[in-house]
Amino acid sequence: MQNEYAIQTLNLTKTFTAKIPAETGLIRRRKTTMITAINGLNLQIKKGELFGLLGPNGAGKTTLVKMLCTLLPPDKGTALVNGFDIVKQQMNVKRSLGTLFSVGERGFFWRLNGYRNLEFFAAIYNVPRQKRHDRIMEVLRLVGLERSAFDLYQKYSGGMKRKLSLARTLLPDPPILLLDEPTTGLDVISSRNIREFVRSIVNDQSGRTVLYTTHYIEEASQICDRIGILRSGQLIACDTPDAIRSMIKKKELIYIVVEHISPQQIERMHSLPAITNITENNQDATGNQRGFCLELKSVDQVPSIFDFLFKEKIKLVNFQREEPTLEDAFIELTKRA
């Protein structure tokens, strides 16, 4: 049976030796300690999936990417990339990957134009000579740099440099892309363009898989099929954005603003079986309006609130349901970990 996973880690572990200051009175000494960057990680990413990897600084995201692309050897365990072992089949792994790190412009020649830069890398990636020009123009068109192909690289903006890095990553047409914080340091428009591009290359029916690491939580929420949260080298959550948000949801809250409600009607609203608590919140209320925060037993009870307002002839001015954001879930889950 063909493996359904593009990336699969098997008890993957990586430790580093570091020297930290030791408290020894007036004499400054440094002691050696072991830091576990990736700790027995078991992660499966399906083929054709856009998988987002989140985590605070030092969580191990970049270390994981470097191990998957064979730049770092694991201390324990291994990983399969496109079915190939990252320790025993490194060349096959490299042929299966396109990798972009957060600072991508260091690998280009500043006095060459974008086309000539890609021509150099096409030769390194063994793109056939007769197909080289067409492939270079194709990837430049994909990332939106076709009109700037023959401009000097040193005149490119930050967003254009990052797009050229993406074009270089796509040159060999790899089935798997490892994108390590591709929008770091970019303006809002450039970041959105890259997000839309990454989403489009997954949706183009080519079966391409993307591992997308980022610090921008809502960015991952917008484009990723599933999200993993990494903390101290361990996976503390892995699911769809909606499922991760629901992990921290403890109660159902709705906010309503109504007009011309009497004290007697407020008392009757308090007695409704669907409501466990009511607090007044007049932040968005004006004039004869009153605002309330209603804590319900479940989301299924929302229609009963509307029925009550209709029966009592109370005018509903505004309605809002509170949902935790992915950022709320990220903070809560990393605190628990």
Phi and psi restraints in degrees (value plus and minus 20) as a CYANA .aco file:
   2 GLN   PHI     -88.8   -48.8
   2 GLN   PSI     117.1   157.1
   3 ASN   PHI     -85.1   -45.1
   3 ASN   PSI     108.8   148.8
   4 GLU   PHI    -103.3   -63.3
   4 GLU   PSI     -27.0    13.0
   5 TYR   PHI    -121.2   -81.2
   5 TYR   PSI     114.2   154.2
   6 ALA   PHI     -99.7   -59.7
   6 ALA   PSI     -56.8   -16.8
   7 ILE   PHI    -153.5  -113.5
   7 ILE   PSI     112.4   152.4
   8 GLN   PHI    -164.3  -124.3
   8 GLN   PSI      98.1   138.1
   9 THR   PHI    -119.9   -79.9
   9 THR   PSI     121.8   161.8
  10 LEU   PHI    -144.3  -104.3
  10 LEU   PSI      76.9   116.9
  11 ASN   PHI      30.8    70.8
  11 ASN   PSI      21.2    61.2
  12 LEU   PHI     -89.1   -49.1
  12 LEU   PSI     109.8   149.8
  13 THR   PHI    -159.4  -119.4
  13 THR   PSI     117.7   157.7
  14 LYS   PHI    -162.6  -122.6
  14 LYS   PSI     107.8   147.8
  15 THR   PHI    -142.1  -102.1
  15 THR   PSI     131.1   171.1
  16 PHE   PHI    -145.7  -105.7
  16 PHE   PSI     130.5   170.5
  17 THR   PHI    -114.9   -74.9
  17 THR   PSI     110.7   150.7
  18 ALA   PHI    -155.8  -115.8
  18 ALA   PSI     130.7   170.7
  19 LYS   PHI    -127.1   -87.1
  19 LYS   PSI     105.4   145.4
  20 ILE   PHI    -143.1  -103.1
  20 ILE   PSI     133.0   173.0
  21 PRO   PHI     -81.6   -41.6
  21 PRO   PSI     117.9   157.9
  22 ALA   PHI    -128.9   -88.9
  22 ALA   PSI     122.3   162.3
  23 GLU   PHI    -102.5   -62.5
  23 GLU   PSI      81.8   121.8
  24 THR   PHI    -151.5  -111.5
  24 THR   PSI      24.4    64.4
  25 GLY   PHI      52.8    92.8
  25 GLY   PSI    -150.0  -110.0
  26 LEU   PHI    -100.3   -60.3
  26 LEU   PSI     -40.5    -0.5
  27 ILE   PHI    -109.4   -69.4
  27 ILE   PSI     106.1   146.1
  28 ARG   PHI    -105.2   -65.2
  28 ARG   PSI      97.8   137.8
  29 ARG   PHI    -145.8  -105.8
  29 ARG   PSI     139.9   179.9
  30 ARG   PHI    -145.4  -105.4
  30 ARG   PSI     114.0   154.0
  31 LYS   PHI    -131.0   -91.0
  31 LYS   PSI     129.7   169.7
  32 THR   PHI    -108.0   -68.0
  32 THR   PSI     114.1   154.1
  33 THR   PHI    -157.9  -117.9
  33 THR   PSI     140.1   180.1
  34 MET   PHI    -122.6   -82.6
  34 MET   PSI     109.8   149.8
  35 ILE   PHI    -133.5   -93.5
  35 ILE   PSI     103.1   143.1
  36 THR   PHI    -111.3   -71.3
  36 THR   PSI      88.1   128.1
  37 ALA   PHI    -101.3   -61.3
  37 ALA   PSI     -60.7   -20.7
  38 ILE   PHI    -147.5  -107.5
  38 ILE   PSI     106.3   146.3
  39 ASN   PHI    -142.2  -102.2
  39 ASN   PSI      73.2   113.2
  40 GLY   PHI      36.9    76.9
  40 GLY   PSI      25.0    65.0
  41 LEU   PHI     -97.1   -57.1
  41 LEU   PSI     109.5   149.5
  42 ASN   PHI    -141.7  -101.7
  42 ASN   PSI      89.2   129.2
  43 LEU   PHI    -156.9  -116.9
  43 LEU   PSI     116.5   156.5
  44 GLN   PHI    -144.1  -104.1
  44 GLN   PSI     106.4   146.4
  45 ILE   PHI    -139.2   -99.2
  45 ILE   PSI     102.6   142.6
  46 LYS   PHI     -96.0   -56.0
  46 LYS   PSI     135.8   175.8
  47 LYS   PHI     -85.8   -45.8
  47 LYS   PSI     119.0   159.0
  48 GLY   PHI      58.5    98.5
  48 GLY   PSI      -5.2    34.8
  49 GLU   PHI    -126.1   -86.1
  49 GLU   PSI     124.0   164.0
  50 LEU   PHI    -121.3   -81.3
  50 LEU   PSI      84.0   124.0
  51 PHE   PHI    -126.3   -86.3
  51 PHE   PSI     104.4   144.4
  52 GLY   PHI    -117.1   -77.1
  52 GLY   PSI     117.6   157.6
  53 LEU   PHI    -138.5   -98.5
  53 LEU   PSI      96.5   136.5
  54 LEU   PHI    -130.3   -90.3
  54 LEU   PSI     137.5   177.5
  55 GLY   PHI     150.6   190.6
  55 GLY   PSI     130.9   170.9
  56 PRO   PHI     -87.2   -47.2
  56 PRO   PSI     151.3   191.3
  57 ASN   PHI     -76.7   -36.7
  57 ASN   PSI     114.4   154.4
  58 GLY   PHI      63.7   103.7
  58 GLY   PSI     -11.7    28.3
  59 ALA   PHI     -93.6   -53.6
  59 ALA   PSI     -43.6    -3.6
  60 GLY   PHI      93.3   133.3
  60 GLY   PSI      -8.4    31.6
  61 LYS   PHI     -83.1   -43.1
  61 LYS   PSI     -72.6   -32.6
  62 THR   PHI     -87.6   -47.6
  62 THR   PSI     -55.3   -15.3
  63 THR   PHI     -80.3   -40.3
  63 THR   PSI     -61.5   -21.5
  64 LEU   PHI     -82.6   -42.6
  64 LEU   PSI     -65.8   -25.8
  65 VAL   PHI     -81.1   -41.1
  65 VAL   PSI     -62.0   -22.0
  66 LYS   PHI     -85.4   -45.4
  66 LYS   PSI     -54.2   -14.2
  67 MET   PHI     -91.4   -51.4
  67 MET   PSI     -59.3   -19.3
  68 LEU   PHI     -85.0   -45.0
  68 LEU   PSI     -51.9   -11.9
  69 CYS   PHI    -116.5   -76.5
  69 CYS   PSI      -4.2    35.8
  70 THR   PHI      49.6    89.6
  70 THR   PSI      -4.9    35.1
  71 LEU   PHI     -95.5   -55.5
  71 LEU   PSI     -47.3    -7.3
  72 LEU   PHI    -144.7  -104.7
  72 LEU   PSI     112.8   152.8
  73 PRO   PHI    -102.9   -62.9
  73 PRO   PSI     122.5   162.5
  74 PRO   PHI     -93.7   -53.7
  74 PRO   PSI     131.7   171.7
  75 ASP   PHI    -104.0   -64.0
  75 ASP   PSI     -54.6   -14.6
  76 LYS   PHI    -162.2  -122.2
  76 LYS   PSI     136.8   176.8
  77 GLY   PHI      50.0    90.0
  77 GLY   PSI    -191.0  -151.0
  78 THR   PHI    -177.8  -137.8
  78 THR   PSI    -194.6  -154.6
  79 ALA   PHI    -165.9  -125.9
  79 ALA   PSI     130.6   170.6
  80 LEU   PHI    -131.0   -91.0
  80 LEU   PSI     104.4   144.4
  81 VAL   PHI    -137.9   -97.9
  81 VAL   PSI      95.1   135.1
  82 ASN   PHI      37.8    77.8
  82 ASN   PSI       8.8    48.8
  83 GLY   PHI      69.0   109.0
  83 GLY   PSI     -21.9    18.1
  84 PHE   PHI    -125.4   -85.4
  84 PHE   PSI     120.6   160.6
  85 ASP   PHI     -96.6   -56.6
  85 ASP   PSI     110.6   150.6
  86 ILE   PHI     -90.3   -50.3
  86 ILE   PSI     -34.9     5.1
  87 VAL   PHI    -116.7   -76.7
  87 VAL   PSI     -64.8   -24.8
  88 LYS   PHI    -113.9   -73.9
  88 LYS   PSI     -39.5     0.5
  89 GLN   PHI    -152.3  -112.3
  89 GLN   PSI      35.2    75.2
  90 GLN   PHI     -83.0   -43.0
  90 GLN   PSI     -60.6   -20.6
  91 MET   PHI     -85.1   -45.1
  91 MET   PSI     -59.7   -19.7
  92 ASN   PHI     -86.1   -46.1
  92 ASN   PSI     -55.8   -15.8
  93 VAL   PHI     -83.2   -43.2
  93 VAL   PSI     -66.0   -26.0
  94 LYS   PHI     -83.1   -43.1
  94 LYS   PSI     -56.2   -16.2
  95 ARG   PHI     -89.8   -49.8
  95 ARG   PSI     -39.4     0.6
  96 SER   PHI    -110.8   -70.8
  96 SER   PSI     -27.6    12.4
  97 LEU   PHI    -138.8   -98.8
  97 LEU   PSI     129.1   169.1
  98 GLY   PHI    -144.4  -104.4
  98 GLY   PSI     105.3   145.3
  99 THR   PHI    -142.3  -102.3
  99 THR   PSI     113.5   153.5
 100 LEU   PHI    -147.6  -107.6
 100 LEU   PSI     100.4   140.4
 101 PHE   PHI    -114.8   -74.8
 101 PHE   PSI     146.0   186.0
 102 SER   PHI     -80.6   -40.6
 102 SER   PSI     -49.9    -9.9
 103 VAL   PHI    -132.5   -92.5
 103 VAL   PSI      73.5   113.5
 104 GLY   PHI    -114.9   -74.9
 104 GLY   PSI     -34.6     5.4
 105 GLU   PHI    -100.9   -60.9
 105 GLU   PSI     -27.6    12.4
 106 ARG   PHI     -88.1   -48.1
 106 ARG   PSI     -41.7    -1.7
 107 GLY   PHI    -109.9   -69.9
 107 GLY   PSI     -11.5    28.5
 108 PHE   PHI    -126.9   -86.9
 108 PHE   PSI     141.3   181.3
 109 PHE   PHI    -113.6   -73.6
 109 PHE   PSI      97.6   137.6
 110 TRP   PHI     -88.6   -48.6
 110 TRP   PSI     -46.1    -6.1
 111 ARG   PHI    -114.6   -74.6
 111 ARG   PSI     -13.6    26.4
 112 LEU   PHI    -126.8   -86.8
 112 LEU   PSI     137.1   177.1
 113 ASN   PHI    -101.0   -61.0
 113 ASN   PSI     153.8   193.8
 114 GLY   PHI     -80.2   -40.2
 114 GLY   PSI     -61.6   -21.6
 115 TYR   PHI     -82.3   -42.3
 115 TYR   PSI     -67.6   -27.6
 116 ARG   PHI     -85.1   -45.1
 116 ARG   PSI     -55.2   -15.2
 117 ASN   PHI     -80.5   -40.5
 117 ASN   PSI     -67.4   -27.4
 118 LEU   PHI     -88.0   -48.0
 118 LEU   PSI     -50.9   -10.9
 119 GLU   PHI     -82.9   -42.9
 119 GLU   PSI     -60.4   -20.4
 120 PHE   PHI     -81.6   -41.6
 120 PHE   PSI     -66.4   -26.4
 121 PHE   PHI     -93.1   -53.1
 121 PHE   PSI     -48.9    -8.9
 122 ALA   PHI     -83.1   -43.1
 122 ALA   PSI     -57.1   -17.1
 123 ALA   PHI     -86.3   -46.3
 123 ALA   PSI     -60.4   -20.4
 124 ILE   PHI     -84.4   -44.4
 124 ILE   PSI     -58.4   -18.4
 125 TYR   PHI    -102.8   -62.8
 125 TYR   PSI     -14.9    25.1
 126 ASN   PHI      41.1    81.1
 126 ASN   PSI      14.2    54.2
 127 VAL   PHI     -89.2   -49.2
 127 VAL   PSI     106.6   146.6
 128 PRO   PHI     -72.1   -32.1
 128 PRO   PSI     116.7   156.7
 129 ARG   PHI     -75.5   -35.5
 129 ARG   PSI     -61.9   -21.9
 130 GLN   PHI     -89.9   -49.9
 130 GLN   PSI     -38.3     1.7
 131 LYS   PHI    -125.4   -85.4
 131 LYS   PSI     -21.4    18.6
 132 ARG   PHI     -82.5   -42.5
 132 ARG   PSI     -68.7   -28.7
 133 HIS   PHI     -81.3   -41.3
 133 HIS   PSI     -67.1   -27.1
 134 ASP   PHI     -82.7   -42.7
 134 ASP   PSI     -59.0   -19.0
 135 ARG   PHI     -88.6   -48.6
 135 ARG   PSI     -60.6   -20.6
 136 ILE   PHI     -82.9   -42.9
 136 ILE   PSI     -66.1   -26.1
 137 MET   PHI     -87.1   -47.1
 137 MET   PSI     -52.1   -12.1
 138 GLU   PHI     -84.8   -44.8
 138 GLU   PSI     -66.9   -26.9
 139 VAL   PHI     -91.3   -51.3
 139 VAL   PSI     -53.0   -13.0
 140 LEU   PHI     -84.3   -44.3
 140 LEU   PSI     -57.8   -17.8
 141 ARG   PHI     -87.9   -47.9
 141 ARG   PSI     -58.3   -18.3
 142 LEU   PHI     -81.3   -41.3
 142 LEU   PSI     -60.4   -20.4
 143 VAL   PHI    -113.6   -73.6
 143 VAL   PSI     -19.0    21.0
 144 GLY   PHI      63.0   103.0
 144 GLY   PSI       7.3    47.3
 145 LEU   PHI    -135.1   -95.1
 145 LEU   PSI      -4.2    35.8
 146 GLU   PHI     -79.3   -39.3
 146 GLU   PSI     -60.6   -20.6
 147 ARG   PHI     -95.4   -55.4
 147 ARG   PSI     -38.1     1.9
 148 SER   PHI    -126.6   -86.6
 148 SER   PSI      -3.5    36.5
 149 ALA   PHI     -79.9   -39.9
 149 ALA   PSI     -53.8   -13.8
 150 PHE   PHI    -128.1   -88.1
 150 PHE   PSI      -2.3    37.7
 151 ASP   PHI    -104.3   -64.3
 151 ASP   PSI     127.7   167.7
 152 LEU   PHI     -82.6   -42.6
 152 LEU   PSI     120.2   160.2
 153 TYR   PHI     -80.1   -40.1
 153 TYR   PSI     -55.8   -15.8
 154 GLN   PHI     -86.8   -46.8
 154 GLN   PSI     -34.0     6.0
 155 LYS   PHI    -115.2   -75.2
 155 LYS   PSI     -23.1    16.9
 156 TYR   PHI     -90.1   -50.1
 156 TYR   PSI     125.7   165.7
 157 SER   PHI     -96.8   -56.8
 157 SER   PSI     153.5   193.5
 158 GLY   PHI     -80.0   -40.0
 158 GLY   PSI     -62.0   -22.0
 159 GLY   PHI     -86.3   -46.3
 159 GLY   PSI     -58.3   -18.3
 160 MET   PHI     -86.7   -46.7
 160 MET   PSI     -57.7   -17.7
 161 LYS   PHI     -83.7   -43.7
 161 LYS   PSI     -61.9   -21.9
 162 ARG   PHI     -86.6   -46.6
 162 ARG   PSI     -56.3   -16.3
 163 LYS   PHI     -85.5   -45.5
 163 LYS   PSI     -58.2   -18.2
 164 LEU   PHI     -86.4   -46.4
 164 LEU   PSI     -54.8   -14.8
 165 SER   PHI     -82.6   -42.6
 165 SER   PSI     -60.1   -20.1
 166 LEU   PHI     -84.3   -44.3
 166 LEU   PSI     -60.6   -20.6
 167 ALA   PHI     -81.4   -41.4
 167 ALA   PSI     -62.3   -22.3
 168 ARG   PHI     -82.0   -42.0
 168 ARG   PSI     -60.3   -20.3
 169 THR   PHI     -82.5   -42.5
 169 THR   PSI     -53.9   -13.9
 170 LEU   PHI    -105.2   -65.2
 170 LEU   PSI     -31.1     8.9
 171 LEU   PHI     -71.1   -31.1
 171 LEU   PSI     -71.6   -31.6
 172 PRO   PHI     -98.0   -58.0
 172 PRO   PSI     -15.6    24.4
 173 ASP   PHI      35.0    75.0
 173 ASP   PSI      38.5    78.5
 174 PRO   PHI     -96.6   -56.6
 174 PRO   PSI     130.7   170.7
 175 PRO   PHI     -95.5   -55.5
 175 PRO   PSI     -37.4     2.6
 176 ILE   PHI    -150.6  -110.6
 176 ILE   PSI     112.8   152.8
 177 LEU   PHI    -135.0   -95.0
 177 LEU   PSI     112.9   152.9
 178 LEU   PHI    -130.6   -90.6
 178 LEU   PSI      88.2   128.2
 179 LEU   PHI    -132.2   -92.2
 179 LEU   PSI      87.7   127.7
 180 ASP   PHI    -117.0   -77.0
 180 ASP   PSI      81.8   121.8
 181 GLU   PHI      30.7    70.7
 181 GLU   PSI      39.5    79.5
 182 PRO   PHI     -89.1   -49.1
 182 PRO   PSI     -37.4     2.6
 183 THR   PHI    -126.1   -86.1
 183 THR   PSI     -10.6    29.4
 184 THR   PHI     -80.9   -40.9
 184 THR   PSI     108.1   148.1
 185 GLY   PHI      61.0   101.0
 185 GLY   PSI     -15.8    24.2
 186 LEU   PHI    -115.1   -75.1
 186 LEU   PSI     136.9   176.9
 187 ASP   PHI     -94.1   -54.1
 187 ASP   PSI     152.2   192.2
 188 VAL   PHI     -80.7   -40.7
 188 VAL   PSI     -63.2   -23.2
 189 ILE   PHI     -87.3   -47.3
 189 ILE   PSI     -65.6   -25.6
 190 SER   PHI     -83.6   -43.6
 190 SER   PSI     -60.0   -20.0
 191 SER   PHI     -82.9   -42.9
 191 SER   PSI     -63.5   -23.5
 192 ARG   PHI     -84.4   -44.4
 192 ARG   PSI     -61.1   -21.1
 193 ASN   PHI     -80.8   -40.8
 193 ASN   PSI     -61.5   -21.5
 194 ILE   PHI     -89.7   -49.7
 194 ILE   PSI     -60.2   -20.2
 195 ARG   PHI     -80.2   -40.2
 195 ARG   PSI     -65.8   -25.8
 196 GLU   PHI     -83.6   -43.6
 196 GLU   PSI     -57.9   -17.9
 197 PHE   PHI     -85.1   -45.1
 197 PHE   PSI     -66.0   -26.0
 198 VAL   PHI     -81.7   -41.7
 198 VAL   PSI     -63.0   -23.0
 199 ARG   PHI     -83.0   -43.0
 199 ARG   PSI     -58.0   -18.0
 200 SER   PHI     -88.8   -48.8
 200 SER   PSI     -55.1   -15.1
 201 ILE   PHI     -95.2   -55.2
 201 ILE   PSI     -37.5     2.5
 202 VAL   PHI    -103.9   -63.9
 202 VAL   PSI     -51.5   -11.5
 203 ASN   PHI    -105.5   -65.5
 203 ASN   PSI     -18.8    21.2
 204 ASP   PHI    -104.6   -64.6
 204 ASP   PSI      -5.5    34.5
 205 GLN   PHI      46.1    86.1
 205 GLN   PSI      -3.6    36.4
 206 SER   PHI    -106.3   -66.3
 206 SER   PSI     -28.9    11.1
 207 GLY   PHI      57.5    97.5
 207 GLY   PSI      -6.1    33.9
 208 ARG   PHI     -91.4   -51.4
 208 ARG   PSI     121.4   161.4
 209 THR   PHI    -129.9   -89.9
 209 THR   PSI     121.5   161.5
 210 VAL   PHI    -148.9  -108.9
 210 VAL   PSI     108.4   148.4
 211 LEU   PHI    -123.0   -83.0
 211 LEU   PSI      97.7   137.7
 212 TYR   PHI    -140.1  -100.1
 212 TYR   PSI      87.1   127.1
 213 THR   PHI    -116.7   -76.7
 213 THR   PSI     123.0   163.0
 214 THR   PHI    -178.6  -138.6
 214 THR   PSI     136.6   176.6
 215 HIS   PHI    -114.4   -74.4
 215 HIS   PSI     -34.0     6.0
 216 TYR   PHI    -110.1   -70.1
 216 TYR   PSI      83.2   123.2
 217 ILE   PHI     -86.7   -46.7
 217 ILE   PSI     -66.3   -26.3
 218 GLU   PHI     -88.2   -48.2
 218 GLU   PSI     -45.5    -5.5
 219 GLU   PHI     -81.1   -41.1
 219 GLU   PSI     -66.3   -26.3
 220 ALA   PHI     -83.7   -43.7
 220 ALA   PSI     -57.7   -17.7
 221 SER   PHI     -82.6   -42.6
 221 SER   PSI     -54.4   -14.4
 222 GLN   PHI     -93.0   -53.0
 222 GLN   PSI     -56.7   -16.7
 223 ILE   PHI    -137.1   -97.1
 223 ILE   PSI     -37.6     2.4
 224 CYS   PHI    -110.1   -70.1
 224 CYS   PSI     123.1   163.1
 225 ASP   PHI     -93.9   -53.9
 225 ASP   PSI     -64.6   -24.6
 226 ARG   PHI    -155.6  -115.6
 226 ARG   PSI     139.2   179.2
 227 ILE   PHI    -153.8  -113.8
 227 ILE   PSI     116.7   156.7
 228 GLY   PHI    -133.6   -93.6
 228 GLY   PSI     118.7   158.7
 229 ILE   PHI    -129.1   -89.1
 229 ILE   PSI     101.6   141.6
 230 LEU   PHI    -124.0   -84.0
 230 LEU   PSI     115.1   155.1
 231 ARG   PHI    -162.3  -122.3
 231 ARG   PSI      99.7   139.7
 232 SER   PHI      32.7    72.7
 232 SER   PSI      20.0    60.0
 233 GLY   PHI      59.3    99.3
 233 GLY   PSI     -13.4    26.6
 234 GLN   PHI    -142.7  -102.7
 234 GLN   PSI     127.5   167.5
 235 LEU   PHI    -104.6   -64.6
 235 LEU   PSI      94.5   134.5
 236 ILE   PHI    -120.8   -80.8
 236 ILE   PSI     -32.1     7.9
 237 ALA   PHI    -180.7  -140.7
 237 ALA   PSI     125.0   165.0
 238 CYS   PHI    -176.2  -136.2
 238 CYS   PSI      88.1   128.1
 239 ASP   PHI    -192.4  -152.4
 239 ASP   PSI    -193.3  -153.3
 240 THR   PHI     -89.3   -49.3
 240 THR   PSI     137.1   177.1
 241 PRO   PHI     -74.5   -34.5
 241 PRO   PSI     -62.6   -22.6
 242 ASP   PHI     -84.3   -44.3
 242 ASP   PSI     -60.5   -20.5
 243 ALA   PHI     -87.7   -47.7
 243 ALA   PSI     -56.4   -16.4
 244 ILE   PHI     -88.4   -48.4
 244 ILE   PSI     -60.0   -20.0
 245 ARG   PHI     -81.6   -41.6
 245 ARG   PSI     -58.0   -18.0
 246 SER   PHI     -91.4   -51.4
 246 SER   PSI     -35.0     5.0
 247 MET   PHI     -84.1   -44.1
 247 MET   PSI     -46.5    -6.5
 248 ILE   PHI    -128.0   -88.0
 248 ILE   PSI     -17.7    22.3
 249 LYS   PHI     -96.9   -56.9
 249 LYS   PSI      96.2   136.2
 250 LYS   PHI    -122.6   -82.6
 250 LYS   PSI     -45.0    -5.0
 251 LYS   PHI    -173.1  -133.1
 251 LYS   PSI     140.9   180.9
 252 GLU   PHI    -119.3   -79.3
 252 GLU   PSI      97.5   137.5
 253 LEU   PHI    -137.3   -97.3
 253 LEU   PSI     116.0   156.0
 254 ILE   PHI    -150.8  -110.8
 254 ILE   PSI     129.7   169.7
 255 TYR   PHI    -135.8   -95.8
 255 TYR   PSI     110.6   150.6
 256 ILE   PHI    -148.1  -108.1
 256 ILE   PSI     127.2   167.2
 257 VAL   PHI    -141.9  -101.9
 257 VAL   PSI     104.0   144.0
 258 VAL   PHI    -144.5  -104.5
 258 VAL   PSI     146.0   186.0
 259 GLU   PHI    -143.5  -103.5
 259 GLU   PSI     117.3   157.3
 260 HIS   PHI      36.8    76.8
 260 HIS   PSI      38.4    78.4
 261 ILE   PHI    -125.4   -85.4
 261 ILE   PSI     113.4   153.4
 262 SER   PHI    -108.9   -68.9
 262 SER   PSI     140.9   180.9
 263 PRO   PHI     -77.8   -37.8
 263 PRO   PSI     -56.0   -16.0
 264 GLN   PHI     -85.4   -45.4
 264 GLN   PSI     -58.6   -18.6
 265 GLN   PHI     -88.7   -48.7
 265 GLN   PSI     -54.8   -14.8
 266 ILE   PHI     -83.7   -43.7
 266 ILE   PSI     -60.8   -20.8
 267 GLU   PHI     -81.5   -41.5
 267 GLU   PSI     -62.9   -22.9
 268 ARG   PHI     -86.5   -46.5
 268 ARG   PSI     -54.6   -14.6
 269 MET   PHI     -85.6   -45.6
 269 MET   PSI     -55.3   -15.3
 270 HIS   PHI     -82.1   -42.1
 270 HIS   PSI     -51.4   -11.4
 271 SER   PHI    -106.7   -66.7
 271 SER   PSI     -21.7    18.3
 272 LEU   PHI     -83.9   -43.9
 272 LEU   PSI     114.0   154.0
 273 PRO   PHI     -81.7   -41.7
 273 PRO   PSI     -47.3    -7.3
 274 ALA   PHI     -91.7   -51.7
 274 ALA   PSI     -42.8    -2.8
 275 ILE   PHI    -120.1   -80.1
 275 ILE   PSI     109.9   149.9
 276 THR   PHI    -119.2   -79.2
 276 THR   PSI     -40.6    -0.6
 277 ASN   PHI    -182.9  -142.9
 277 ASN   PSI     125.9   165.9
 278 ILE   PHI    -151.8  -111.8
 278 ILE   PSI     110.6   150.6
 279 THR   PHI    -148.3  -108.3
 279 THR   PSI     125.0   165.0
 280 GLU   PHI    -103.9   -63.9
 280 GLU   PSI     115.6   155.6
 281 ASN   PHI    -161.2  -121.2
 281 ASN   PSI      78.1   118.1
 282 ASN   PHI    -118.6   -78.6
 282 ASN   PSI       2.5    42.5
 283 GLN   PHI     -80.7   -40.7
 283 GLN   PSI     -59.8   -19.8
 284 ASP   PHI    -122.7   -82.7
 284 ASP   PSI      -9.6    30.4
 285 ALA   PHI    -117.1   -77.1
 285 ALA   PSI     122.7   162.7
 286 THR   PHI    -155.9  -115.9
 286 THR   PSI     133.8   173.8
 287 GLY   PHI      40.3    80.3
 287 GLY   PSI    -143.4  -103.4
 288 ASN   PHI    -105.0   -65.0
 288 ASN   PSI      -7.6    32.4
 289 GLN   PHI    -108.3   -68.3
 289 GLN   PSI     131.4   171.4
 290 ARG   PHI    -151.0  -111.0
 290 ARG   PSI     121.4   161.4
 291 GLY   PHI    -132.7   -92.7
 291 GLY   PSI     122.7   162.7
 292 PHE   PHI    -158.1  -118.1
 292 PHE   PSI     124.7   164.7
 293 CYS   PHI    -125.3   -85.3
 293 CYS   PSI      98.5   138.5
 294 LEU   PHI    -127.4   -87.4
 294 LEU   PSI     106.7   146.7
 295 GLU   PHI    -118.8   -78.8
 295 GLU   PSI      98.1   138.1
 296 LEU   PHI    -125.3   -85.3
 296 LEU   PSI     141.1   181.1
 297 LYS   PHI     -89.6   -49.6
 297 LYS   PSI     -55.6   -15.6
 298 SER   PHI    -182.3  -142.3
 298 SER   PSI     147.5   187.5
 299 VAL   PHI     -85.5   -45.5
 299 VAL   PSI     -42.7    -2.7
 300 ASP   PHI     -86.2   -46.2
 300 ASP   PSI     -34.9     5.1
 301 GLN   PHI    -106.5   -66.5
 301 GLN   PSI     -26.2    13.8
 302 VAL   PHI     -78.6   -38.6
 302 VAL   PSI     -64.7   -24.7
 303 PRO   PHI     -77.3   -37.3
 303 PRO   PSI     -52.0   -12.0
 304 SER   PHI     -86.5   -46.5
 304 SER   PSI     -48.3    -8.3
 305 ILE   PHI     -88.3   -48.3
 305 ILE   PSI     -64.1   -24.1
 306 PHE   PHI     -82.5   -42.5
 306 PHE   PSI     -60.0   -20.0
 307 ASP   PHI     -81.3   -41.3
 307 ASP   PSI     -61.1   -21.1
 308 PHE   PHI     -83.3   -43.3
 308 PHE   PSI     -66.6   -26.6
 309 LEU   PHI     -82.4   -42.4
 309 LEU   PSI     -60.0   -20.0
 310 PHE   PHI     -86.3   -46.3
 310 PHE   PSI     -62.3   -22.3
 311 LYS   PHI     -85.0   -45.0
 311 LYS   PSI     -58.7   -18.7
 312 GLU   PHI    -105.5   -65.5
 312 GLU   PSI     -20.9    19.1
 313 LYS   PHI      38.2    78.2
 313 LYS   PSI      22.2    62.2
 314 ILE   PHI    -117.8   -77.8
 314 ILE   PSI     106.3   146.3
 315 LYS   PHI     -97.6   -57.6
 315 LYS   PSI     105.3   145.3
 316 LEU   PHI    -111.5   -71.5
 316 LEU   PSI      97.8   137.8
 317 VAL   PHI    -112.3   -72.3
 317 VAL   PSI     -59.6   -19.6
 318 ASN   PHI    -169.0  -129.0
 318 ASN   PSI     125.8   165.8
 319 PHE   PHI    -159.3  -119.3
 319 PHE   PSI     114.2   154.2
 320 GLN   PHI    -165.8  -125.8
 320 GLN   PSI     114.8   154.8
 321 ARG   PHI    -125.5   -85.5
 321 ARG   PSI     108.9   148.9
 322 GLU   PHI    -104.0   -64.0
 322 GLU   PSI     107.9   147.9
 323 GLU   PHI    -145.9  -105.9
 323 GLU   PSI     115.5   155.5
 324 PRO   PHI     -86.9   -46.9
 324 PRO   PSI     122.9   162.9
 325 THR   PHI    -105.3   -65.3
 325 THR   PSI     147.6   187.6
 326 LEU   PHI     -84.4   -44.4
 326 LEU   PSI     -51.2   -11.2
 327 GLU   PHI     -84.6   -44.6
 327 GLU   PSI     -61.5   -21.5
 328 ASP   PHI     -79.1   -39.1
 328 ASP   PSI     -64.9   -24.9
 329 ALA   PHI     -85.4   -45.4
 329 ALA   PSI     -61.5   -21.5
 330 PHE   PHI     -80.0   -40.0
 330 PHE   PSI     -67.6   -27.6
 331 ILE   PHI     -84.6   -44.6
 331 ILE   PSI     -63.8   -23.8
 332 GLU   PHI     -85.1   -45.1
 332 GLU   PSI     -65.0   -25.0
 333 LEU   PHI     -89.3   -49.3
 333 LEU   PSI     -58.3   -18.3
 334 THR   PHI     -90.4   -50.4
 334 THR   PSI     -51.3   -11.3
 335 LYS   PHI     -85.4   -45.4
 335 LYS   PSI     -64.3   -24.3
 336 ARG   PHI     -81.0   -41.0
 336 ARG   PSI     -60.4   -20.4
